[in-house]
């Protein structure tokens, strides 16, 4: 296959296959409906990337590690997504680190960069129950509000 590449781009060719791992007990219980996989599939297809597999797994470190390791061997890129976002009991990062045999490291420079970004772009932050700081649930976030922001 001969791929034409713009002269300004000298990196590796775009990924051709992808896998999506949806993580969360709230997804498996039906409390939260996933919309991320549909979005990813559409966007990746538009880029010419073939999504080959999607799984939904519980919030269990070993299960996350197992699936991430398997997917990373099978596909060019792997996406993970959760049901309600980061929570105090989130185990996704630990599971992914375990899949690759590396420790979780909190990089002070990255923490500082994220803090600067969040200060510049105030936004609603989700609560562990899935509601943001304005009291809206995950299913409401895409809707227009009649009140000014």
N, C-alpha and C positions, 0 to 999 in steps of 0.2 A: 504494500500500500504506500503510495506516495502522497504525503500530506504537504500542502503548500503552507509555509509559515512566513508571517510578516517579517521583514528584515529587522524590525526593532525587537523581535521576540526570539530569544536564543535559548529559552528554557526547555525542559522536557515536554513532550507532547501531552495534550490533555488526557486525563483519565478516561478510560473507555467503559469501565464497570464500577458499580457502586452497590453497597449494602447499607441498609438503614436499620438501626437497633433502637427500638422505642422502649424506654425504661421507666417503670413505675407501677406500683401496686394499684394506684388510682386509675390507671389505664385498664389493668386487668379486671378490676372490680366494676368497671363501667361508670365510675363516678366522674371521670373526665374523658371527653372524646378527643382523639388525636386529629389534628388538622395538618401537622407538620409533614407527615409522610406524603400526603397528597400534593402539598406545595413543592416539596423536594422533588418528587417524581416528575412533575410538570416542568420545573426549572431545569432539572438535569437532562430530561429528554430534549428540551430545546437546545441544550448545549451538545447534544450527541452522546450523552453518557447513558448507558443502559443500566437501570436499576434491576439487579438480579434477585434480590431477596430482601424481605422486611420481616423482622420478628418483634414481638412484644414480650418483654421479660420482667420479672419482679425486681424490686429493690434489694438484690442480694449480691454482695461483693463477688463471690465465687462465680455466680451465673453470669454477671456482667463480664468478668475477666475471661471466662470461657468463650462467650459469644464474640467479644471484641477480638480475642486471639484468633478464633476461627475465621471471622470476617476479614481480618487484616491479611490473612494468608490467601483468601479466596478472591478478594476484590481490590481494585486499584485504590479506591477511597471508601472510607467507612464514616457514616454519620451516626451520631447518637442524639437522641432527643428524649425529653421527659414530659411528664404530664403537667406539673404545676411549677416547674422551674426550680431554682436552687432553694433548698430548705435547710433547716438546722440539722436534719438527719440524713442529708443527701449522701449516698455512698458511691455515686457514679465515678467521681474522680479517683477514688481508691480502687475501684474495680478496673478502670482503664489502666492505671499505673501497674496494677498487679498483672494485667494481661501482657504487658511489655517488660515485666521484671524490673521496674524502676520504682524508687520511692517517690512519694508525693513531696514536693518541695514548694514552699511559699517563697517566691522570689520578691524581695523588697522593692526592686525597681518596677516590677510588674504591678505590684499592689499600689505603689505610688502613682503609676500611670493610670490605672483604673480609677483611683480616687480622684485624680484631676479631671478625668473624663466625666465622671458622675457629678462632680461639682459644676462643670460647665453645662451639662445637659440634664437638668433635673427631670426626673421621670417617676412615674409611679413604680413602686417596688412591691412585688407580690408578697403576701403573707403566707405562712405555711398552710393555711386553710384554702389557698388558691385565690383569695381576694386581694386586689391591689389596695393601695393606700386611700383610694376613693371609694372602696367598698364594692367595686365591680368584680364579678367572677370572670374566669377565663373565657366563658362563652359570651360575655358582654364586651370584651376588649376591642373587638373589631367594629363595633357599632358606633355611630355618631352620637355624641351627647348634645342635648339641647342647651346645656349650661356651658358658659365659656370656660376655657382651661387656663 
